[in-house]
Every structure is written in C-alpha cells, then in structure tokens.
Amino acid sequence: MTTLELLVLLGGTLAKGAVILVLAEAGSRLLRRRSAAGRYAVWVVAFVGLLALPLLTLALPAWETPPLVRQAAPATDDMGLRHSSMAVATGMEMSRASQHAMMTDMADEPTRDAMTERMPAENRKHVAIGAAAPWMLGAWLMGVLVVVAMLVRDLRQISRVTRRATTLRRGPLYEMAHRVAAELGVRHPIRIALSREIEMPVTWGLRRPVVLLPSTARRWDESRRLVVLRHELAHVRRGDYAAHLMIEMACALHWLNPLAWRAAHRARLDQEQACDDRVLDLGTRSVEYAQQLLNLARTYAIPGGSARGALAMAAAATLPQRMRSILDVGVDRGPAGRRMLLAVAAAGLLVGVPTATLHTWSGGGARAELLSQANSSDPLLRRHATWALGTEHWSGARPALIERLQDTDPATRGMAAWALGRLGGRAAVAPLIAALEDRDAHVREMAVLALGDLSDSRAVAALAALAADPEPGVRSVTTVALKRIGGDSASESLARLLRSDPDPHTRIMAASALSLVDGPRRIQALSSALADPDAGVRITAASSLEKVRDPAAVPALLRALDREEDLDVREALVAAAGASRDSRVTSALVRVLSGDVPRLREAAAKTLGEIGDQTAVESLIAATRDPDHRVRLTAVRALDALQAAR
C-alpha cells in the first residue's frame, strides 16, 4: 500500500470508529434502566469493533455509494481529460484506483508541477494531501506510541510494586479472600498481596490475577475487608482486566478521537458499577457499601486518576456516579445473561460489518462546532464541548476555555479549569489563580490540579493560601499541585500542611509529596510527622524518609522506633532506617531482630543485610535458629550479603 492509501485507511478507520462509538452511546442510553453489566457489554463490543476496523476494511469489499454531485474537470487537452474522472463530489474520498493512478502519473517532478497547475481545485487538494501523507501518518503513529508507552510504563510500575509486595499465605485476610473467591466462583489461581507502595486496592494480571491491597489492610475491620475483596474478586470473575487492556489499545489506535476517551471513561464507570452490583447482590447493604467506598476514597484516593496498569477500586473520576447508583433502590443489578450477551454481539456484527465497508466523508469545522457548543444555552452541551476542547490540545481553544471559567454551571467551570491544565500555556495561570476563589469547592479542586499541570511557580503563593480553605478535598489536592510544581516554596508549603492541617488524609498526602519535593525544612517536617497521632501519617512519613535516604533523619527514626507500638508503623520505620545505610541504626535493628513479632524480625534481618555492618553478624547467626522459617531464610540471605560486602 502507498502512503496515501495508508492515510485513507487511517482516516476511514477513525471516522468509522466515531460512528461505532456514537451508536454504542445510543445503545448504552437505551439500556440505561438495565444493569450496568449489560451496558458494559455494549462498550466491550464497541471497542472490539474499533480494533477490528482496519482488518475488516481491508478484508471486506468496499460499499461504493454514488456521489450526489459530480464536478467536471476542464478537458482542454490530454492531461485534463486524463484526470477529469477523478473530480468527484466535494467531501467524497477518492477511490484507491484513482489515488494509485494519480501517484503513478506524478512520478516525475516536471510532469507533476505542470499537471498540478492545470488540475481542478479539488484534485490539487488531494495532491497536497498526498504530499503531506507521510507527516500525517508519522504524527498519528507518534501519538499511538506515546499512549502505548504510557500504558507499558504503568504496567511495569505495577509489576515492580507487585514483586516487592508481601504475598499472603495465611491469616484471617487470606482465609477471607479464598472464601470470597469460592463465593464468586473464581476458578483462576489468584494472589493476594500487601504493599506499602499503594494507597488504594487494585486488581491486575491475566494468567494469575493479583489483588494488591495497602499494607494497612491488616488493620481494617471485617466489614471493609469483605466489601473490598468482593469488589476486587468480582473483577477477576468477570475477566475485566483483559477487557481493560483491550480498551486501552483501542484508545491508542483512536487517540485522535475524543469520543474514544469518553467511551473508555463510560466503560470504566459501567465496569465498576457492575462489580458494585455484584457486591450488593451478595448481601452487602447499599448504605454500608456506599459508606465503605466513600471512606476508602477519602482515606486513600489520589486526585487526578489512577495509573492505567491496574483497576483501582475507588477512582475519583467514577465515584460520584457509582455512589448514586449504589443508593438507587430501583436499579437493575443483575448480571448480563446469555441472551443479553448474544443480542449485543449480534448487534455489534450488524453495525460493525456494514460500517467497515463504507467509504468515509471528509469534513471540516469540528473545532468551530465545539466552540459554538461551548456557548450553547444547554449546560450539558457546554460541559461536553469544554471537555472535548481540552482533549484537542488546540491553543486556539484557550480564550473560550478561559471564558467558561465564568460559566453559570459549576461543572462547566470545573471542566474548563481541567481543560486549561491539559492545554498548557502561561496565559491560563492568572485566570486559574482567580478560579481558586470560586464559591464551588469542586471548581477550586479542578483549578488547583490544573495549576499543578501547568507547573508554574507563580501559582505557589496562591496555592499555599489554600491551607485555610474550609474544604478538606481542596487542601488535599493542593499537595498534588505543589508536588508537580516543586521548588523550595512548594516544599515549605507542604511542610506547613504536614505540620498543621487538621485532616489526616491531607497530612498523608503532604508527607508523600515531600518525598519528591526537596527543601530546607523537608527532613525536619517528615521527622516531626513520625510522632503524628494518625498511624497512616506516621507510615507515610517513614516511607518518604525511606525514599529520601538522608542521614539527618536517622536520630528521629531511632527515637520513633523505640516508642512506636503500631506494628505497621514499626515495619515502615525499620525499612526507612535501613534505607539510610547508616551504621547508627544497627543496634536498634538488632533489638527488633530479637523481638516478638515474626514479620518485624524478618524485616530487621533483611535490612541488616542491606546495611552491610559487620557488627550484626553474631545477631544474624542467632537468627538462623529463629522459630519462624522466613526469618531463618532471611537471616541466611543477610549473612550472604554481609559476606559479599567484606
């Protein structure tokens, strides 16, 4: 295939994909009173169609539709006569035979120049497109590679976290997980693991799915454990992760189309609601489940969305709609039955195959139409147009988006702030700073995140002033923006939030952000947080000090290790002390090695091997006779590491 033919195939795929997504949206709306599982099946079939479109287009015969109007080319000589057959109705794509003939006739430069001058305007446009085809294809391919690279990055990140996580092989949480798996009919071999590196329950994996829980899950009450395990294992039972990856690849192929990203969000929402319905169907009361989900989001969720390498339980982007669905007593919560699945698959074939055979119509003015819709009297239309403009990455949309910051609809104002953050540019900084005083807390949150996306240091002072904001969510997302901007001023603001914010979640996020934002008071603030009344804050502060690895924190870590009673916090302190590679921590770790808690003894043995202090040899030799086999094995490995370090 020539480059121009590839470009035509790509354009046709994108246009036909838009048709499929519009029809899928219509189908989803028709099923709005049916179960979320049924709507999710519609989205899955639609995304399968998006991926199959290029192959179907090549494999199936083209459906030639007659042009409505023909434009005759002047036939004054052989050259004009030769190309008169290629002048078709404006907007209709040329047939592949015409394109091939044109490219063949234009092989040599003098002939091409002479012919181009005497062609009708429509044909000259196609010649220009043919010349630009390699660049256009290259730009599309670059976008595909970027989206795929981001997905691969996220997959590698969750894989690394999983490798470092602690696999559960016994205990109440382990036993409950296997009871829930049997309850749901999960037949896959599954792994339940705990990690200090995540803050939200996630599920991922194809051949052997992994349910990854925060290390604090050991301290959850039985009710929270049950709803979390039911939700995450419902993903496994339904095979949601495979569908998730398929949707991500379809979005990579159709990254130019904002409808694809919107549809992916809708599919994610219906997927999560289907799992919510399964949890409720197993007997969990809706009010109790909604409260547990809200508590998880407040305690652990990081604004801005979760990485796409795993399925997170309480992503902020879908939470409001899910809460309404959970509490709605009139919702159909049944699974998608065989009849439903067969009907959806049949509808997909009836739509997908004819669509693949169609020729596409070209058109312009899409951006102008979005700008017009952004001023519509319908707030929903304004909101969607604002979102679409944010996904366009078109600098010409900036004035319209800034104007939408004054919209009467709060959701539109918030979406405009988000879009300006995506679009970038210094011109948006001042309007977004002004939006920090919006009366709606959601708008303020979106403006904060947008300023973080812009990473402009001029916003730090305004963000720091939000420490007095009455809404905890606003103060929490401020830590995200300050982390993205960085610098001494941002570090100072984060330190103040860590020291004085009344909300534990905000303090947790401030402590986490300080691991990445250096500043003169960073170590002092994190060290002081080791005495915070909230165990989650103390754990996060220790984890941040572990990442920073500053010897100046060693005295504070040792003092905290001596007084700490919470086992999870002690484990985090052991890891942080070991990360310093400072011999001053050896004696404290030796004391932990002789303690009563097996997992702490194991952590201490591992850390002593990493420090490389030969004075720990005797204690590690004694640990090779520990009652717990994991401690014994870790002690042997630590001794091997000490031997190699000599």
N, C-alpha and C positions, 0 to 999 in steps of 0.2 A: 504493500500500500504506500502511496505517496504521502508526503507530509500533509498536503491539503486534504487528502482523503481521511487521514487520521484526525485532523481538526474537525472535519464534518462529522465523523463518527462521535467525537467527543461532544461537540455541540448538540448533536441529536440525543446522545445519552443524557446530558444534563437537562435538556428540555423535556424529554420523555420522563425523566426521573421526577421532574416537577409535577407532571400530570399525575403520575402514580401517587405522589405524596398528597396532592390535593384530593384525589379520590379516597386515599386512606384516611385523610382528615374527615371527609364526609362520612365514610363508613364508621369511623370512631364516634362521630356525633350521633349517628343513627343508633348506635349501641350504648348511648350514654346511660340508659336505665338498666342495661345488662351488666354483668360482672366485669370487673377490671381485667380478669384473666381473658375474657373474650375480646376486649378491646386490645389487649396486648398481643393477642394472636394476629389481629389485623395489622398491627405495626410490624411484627416479625415478618409476615408475608410481604409487606410493602418493601422492607429493607432487603429481603431476599431478591425481590424484583429489581431493586436498584443495582445490586451486584451482578445480576444475570443479564441486565440490559445490553451491554456490549456484545456478549456472546450470542444472545437471541437476535440482535440486529444483524450480525454477520451471518448467522445460520439460516434465518428465515427470509423468504423473498420479500422485496420491498413492495409496499402497497402504494402504487402510483396514483395520486389524486390529480385530476385535470386542473390546470391553472384557470382561475377565473378571468384573468385578463392577460392578453399577450401583448408584448411591446415589440414591434418590428424594428429591426436594425436597418439602417440605410444600406442598400445593396448596390452601390455605385461601382464596385469592382469585385474581383475575386475574393479579396481579403474580407470585405464587408459581407459578401454573400456567404463565405465560409463560416462566419460567426453569427449570422442572423438567427440561426436555430437556437443559440444559447441565450437569447434575450427573453426571459420568462417573466411572469408577473412579479412585481416588487414584493419581496418578503419570502418568495418560494426558493428553497435551496436548489442548486444545480444538481443534475444527475451526475453520478460518478463518471459516466462515459463522457459527458461534456467537459467535466473537470480534467479528465485524462487527456482529452483532445487538446484542450487549451494549453496544458502544460507541455505537451509534445510540440505543438506549433510554436511555442515561445522558447524553444531550446536555445536559439542563438540571440545574442543581445540586440543587434541592429533590427532584426525582424520584430522582436518583442517591442522595442520602442516605437517603431513605425505603426505597428498594429494597435498598440495601446492608444495612440493619439486618435485613431480613426474609429475606435470602438464606441458603442453606446455607453452612456454613463454607468448603467447597471453592470455591464461587463467589466468596465475599468475598476469598479468597486471590488469585483471578485478577484481581479488580478492583484490588487493591493492586498486583499486578504491572503491570497496565495503567497505573496512575498513575506507577509508578517506571520505566516503559519508557524514556522519553527519557533519564533519567540513566544507566541501564544501558547503553543504546546509545552514549551520549556517552563513558562510561568505556572501553568497548571500542574505539571509534574513536580515542580519545586514545592508547590503547596501540598500535594499528596505526600511527598517525602517528609515534609515538616510535621504533618499530622501523624503520620505513621511513626516518625522518630519520637514524637512526644508520647505516643502510646507505648512504644518499646521502652522508653525511659521509665515510664510509670510501672511497667511490668517488671523491669529489672529492679526497681526500687522495692516493690512489694515482695519480690523474690528474696532480696537481701534481708529484708526485715524478717521474713519467714524463716530463713536459715538461722538467724540469730535468736529466734523466739524459742521459748521453752515448751516442748510438747507435753501435754497432759497424758499421763498413763495410769493415773489413779486419783482417788479423791472424789468428793461429792460432785464437783463440777463436771468431772469426766464421766461419772456414772449417769448424771442427769442428761448429758449430751447424747449418750447412747440410748437412753430411754426415749428421748425425743426423736432420735433418728428412727427407732423402731416404730414409734407412734406415727410418723410421717411416711413410713415405707421407704426410707432411704436405703438403697442397696449398695451404693458406692462405698468403697473404703474411704473414710474421712479422717482428717487430722484436726484436733482441737489444740490450739497453742495460745500461749500468753506472751505478750511483748510490752516492754516499757516504751517502745518507739511509736506506738499508735495511741490515739485517743478515742477511737470510735470502732465498734465491732465491724469487721469486714469479712467478706467471703470471696474466695477466688480459687482458680485452679480447674483444670479439665479432667485429667485422668484420676487424680486423687485430690478432690476438693479440700481446701483448708478453711476452717473457721478461725479467724485470728481475733483474739479478744485483748483488751487492755489488761495489763498486769493487775490493775485494781479490781478485776472481775472476781478475784478470790474473796473480796470483801463485800460483794453485792449480796443483797438479800435474795431469798429463794424466788420471790416473785419476779424480780428483774432478770435473774438468770434464766428463768423459764421462758419469758417472752422473747428475750434476745436469742436464745437457742432455737426456739420455734421459728422465729423470723429468718434467721440465717440458714437453718437447715431446710426451710421451705424453698429458699433459692436453689439449694443443692438438688432437692427433689424435683424441681421444675426444670432444671438444666438452664437456669438463667444466665450463667456466666458465658456459656458458648454463644447464646444469643447476643449478649452484651458485646463480645468481641466482634461478632458479625456486624452489628450495628455500627461499631466504631470503624470498621473497614469500609462500610458503605459510606459513612460520613467522610472518610478520607478521599474516596473516589469522587464524591459530590461536594467537596468542601466549598466550592464556589456558591452553592445554593443555600441560602439561609433557611429555606424550608426543611432541608435535611437536618440541620441542627435543631430546629424547633421540633421536628418529628422525633428526633432522638430524645429530647427532653420529655416529650409526651409519652414516649415508650417507656422511659425510665420511671416516670410517675405511675403509669399503669402497672408496670412490673412490681414496683414497691407496694402499690395498693393490693395487688393480687396476693402478695406474701402477707400483708396485713390481714386480708380477708381470711387467709388460711389460719393465722394465729387466732383470730376471733372464732373461727369455725371449730377450733379445738377446745373451746370453752373459756378462753380468757375474756373477762368482761371488758366492754368497749371503753368505759371510763377509766378503768385501771390501766388498760393498754395505752390509751392516749396519754395518761399522766406519766407512765414509764417512758414513753417515747419522748415526751417533752423534757423530762428530767435528763435523759441521755443527751438530747440536743443542747440543753443549757450547760451541761457539765463538760461535754467533750467536743461538740461540733466546732470546727474552724470555719468562719465565713469565707466565701469565695469558692466553695465546692471542694469535693474530694478528688483525689487523683483517679484517673480512669482505669488504673490497673486492677482495681478491686471494686466490689459492690459494698458501699458503706450503708449502714443501717439507717442513719438519720441525717441524710444530706439536707442542708438548709434549703436548697433550691426546690425540693418537693414537699417539705414538711407541712406548710400551711394547708395545701390541698389534701394531704393524707389525713391530717387531723380532722378536717371537716368530714371526710369520707368515713373515718372510723366512728365518729359520733352520730352519723346519719343512720337512723334506725330503718329507713326504707330502702337501703341499698342492697342489691343482689350480690351476695358474697360467694356464690357457687363457683366451682372450677369450670374451665372451658371443656365441655363434654365432647365426645367423639363427633357428634353431629355438627356442633359448632365449628370444630376444627376442620372437618371436611367441607363445610359450607364456605368457610373463609378461604381455604386452599383453592376451592373451585372458583370462587370469585377472583382470586389472585390470578389464576390462569386465564380467565375470561377477560380480565383487564390487561394483564401483562403482555400476552402474546400479540393481540392486535396493536397495542401501543408500540411494541418493539418494531412492528412492520411499517409504522407511519413515517413519512418524511416530516421534518420539523419546519416550522415557520419562524423566520427570524423577526425580531422586533426590537425597538429601542424605547427609550423613555422610562425604563424601570425606575431609575433613581428619581426622575422627575415625578413619577407617580407616587413614590414613597414620600417625597417632600410634600406633595399635595395631601396625602393621607395624614401626615403629621399635623396638619392644620384642620383636620376634619372635626365636625361637631360631635362625633361619636368618640367617647373616651377610650373605648376598647380598640378602635381602629387607630387612634393616635398612639396608644401604647404599643401596639404591634408594629406600627410603622417606625416608631422610635427604636424599638428593639432591632428591626431589620436594618435601619441605618447604622446602628452600632456594629453590626456584623459585616457591613460593606467595606469598612476601612477606607472610606472615601472622605477626604478632607473637606470637600465641598458641603458635607452634611453638618459641619461643626456649628455654623451660625444657627441653623434650625434646631439643633440639639440644645444649644445654649438658651434659645428662646423657650424650649419646652421645660427648662428648669423653673419657669414661672407658671406652668400649666395649673389649671384649677384641680386637676386629678392628681392626688398624691402618688399613685402608682406610676403615672406617666412621668412625673418629676423624678422619681427614683430611677426609672428606666433610662431617662435622659442622662442622669449622672453616671450610671453604669456605662452607657454608650460612649460618653465623653472620655471615660477612663480607657475604654478599648481603643478609641480613635487616637488618643495621644495628642500631644501638642501643648506648648506653653500657654497658648491663648485660652485654654479651658481652665487654667489653675485658679484665676481670680473668681470666675463665676462659681466654681465648685467650692471655694472657700466661703463664698457668700451663702451657698446652699447648706453649709454646716449649721446655720441658724434657722433652718426650716422648722416649722412647727411640727412636722411629722417625723417621728423617730426613724421610720424606715428610710425616708429620704436622706436623713442625716447619715445613716449607716452606709447607704449607697454612695453618697458623696465622699465619705471617708475612704471607702475602698477604691473609688476612682482616683482620689488623690494619691493613694498608695501605688496604683498602677502607673500614674504619671511620674512618680519618684522625683518630685521637685522639692528641693529643700525649703522653698518659700512657704510650703504648707505646714512645716513642723510647728511653728508657733501657734497657728490656729488649731492644729490637732491637739497640741498639749493643753490648750484651754478646755478641751472636751473632758478633761478629768473631772470637771464639775457637772457634766451632763447628768440629768436625773435618770436616764435610761441605761441600765447595765449593758445592754447589747451594743449601744453606741460606744461606750467606753471599751468594750471588749474588742470590737473591730478596729478601734484606734490603734491597738497594739499591732495589728496586721499591717496597717498603713505605715506606722513608724518603722517596723522591721524592713519593709520594702524600700523606704527612703534611706534609712541608715544615717550614720554620722554621729558625732558627739551629742548634738542637741537631741536627736531622736533617742539616743541611749539614755540621756538624762531624764527625758520624759517617761520612758519605760521604767526606769528605776523608781521614779516617783509613784507611778501606778502600782508597782510591785510592793512598795512600802505602805501605801495608804489607801488603796481602793477597798471599799467595803465588800465588794463582790469577789468570792473565791475564784470564780471562773476567770474573771479579768486578771486577777493576780497570777493565775496559772499561765494564761496566755502571755502576760508580760514577762514572766520568768522564761518561758520558752523562746520568746523573741530575743531576749538578751543573749541567748547562746550564739546569735548571729550578728548582733549589733554591738560593736566594741565601743567603749567609752571609759572615762576615768573612774566612774563610780560603779561600773558593772560588777566587779568581783565583790565589792562591799555590799551592794544590793542583794546579790544572789546569796552571799554568805548569811546576811541577816534573815533572808527568807527561809533558811534552814530551821528557824525557830517559829515559823508561821503556825497559827493554830490549826490550819487546814492541812491534812495529810497530803492531799493532792498537790498543794503548792510546794510543800517540802520535797515531794518526789520530783516535781518538775525542776525545782531549783537545783537539786542534786544532779539530775540528768543534764542540765545546762552546764553545770560546772564540770561534769564529765567530758562534755564536748569541748569546753574551753581549755581544759588542762593547764590551768595557771597554778604554779606552786604557791602563790599568795593565798589561795583558798584552803590550803592544807590544814592550818590550825582550826579554822571554822568547821571543816569536815570532821576532824577528830573530836572536837567538842560535841558536835551533833551526834556522832556515832556513840559516844559514851552515854548520852542522856536519852537517845531515841528508844521508844518502846514499840512503835509500829513496825512490823516485820517487813512490809513492802518498802517503807522509807529506809529501813536499815539496809536492805538489799541495794537500793539505789545509792546510798551513801558508800557502801563497800565498792561499788563499781566506780563511783566518782573519785574516791580516794586512790584506787588502783590506777585510774587513768592519768593521775599526776606523775606516776613513775618516781615518786619521791620516797626515799628510804625512811622518812619520818613516820610513814603510815604502817610500817611493817609490824611493829609491836601491837598496834590496835587490831590489825587483821589477824595476828596470831591469837589474840584473845577471842575474836569472833570464831576462829577455827576450833577453839575448844569449847564453844557454846553448846546450847541445847537444840538449836534449830538446824536440821539437815541441809535445807536449801541455802541457809546463810553460811554454813561450814563449806558447802560446795563452792559458793561464790568467793569466799575468802581464799580457798585453796587455789582456785583459778587465778585470782588477782595476784596472789603472792608469786605464782609462776611468771606472770607477766612483768612484775616489777623487777625481778632479777636480783633481789637482795639475798645474798648467800646466807645471811643470818637466819633465814626462815627454813633452812634445810632440815634441822632437827624436828621442828614442829610438823613439817610436811611428811617426814618419815613416820612420825607417830600417827599422822592422819591416814597412812596406808592401812591401818588396822581399825579404821572408823567402822561403827556398826552399819552405816549406810554405804551400799556398794558404789553409788555415784560419787560420794565423797572420796572413797578409796581410789576410784579410777581417776578422778580429777587431781588428786594428790600425786599420783604416779606421773601424770602428764606434766604437772607443775615441776616435779623434780627433774624430768627430762628437759624441760625448758631451762631450768637453772643450770643443768649440766652443760647444755649447748651454749649458755651465755658466759661460761667461765673462760 
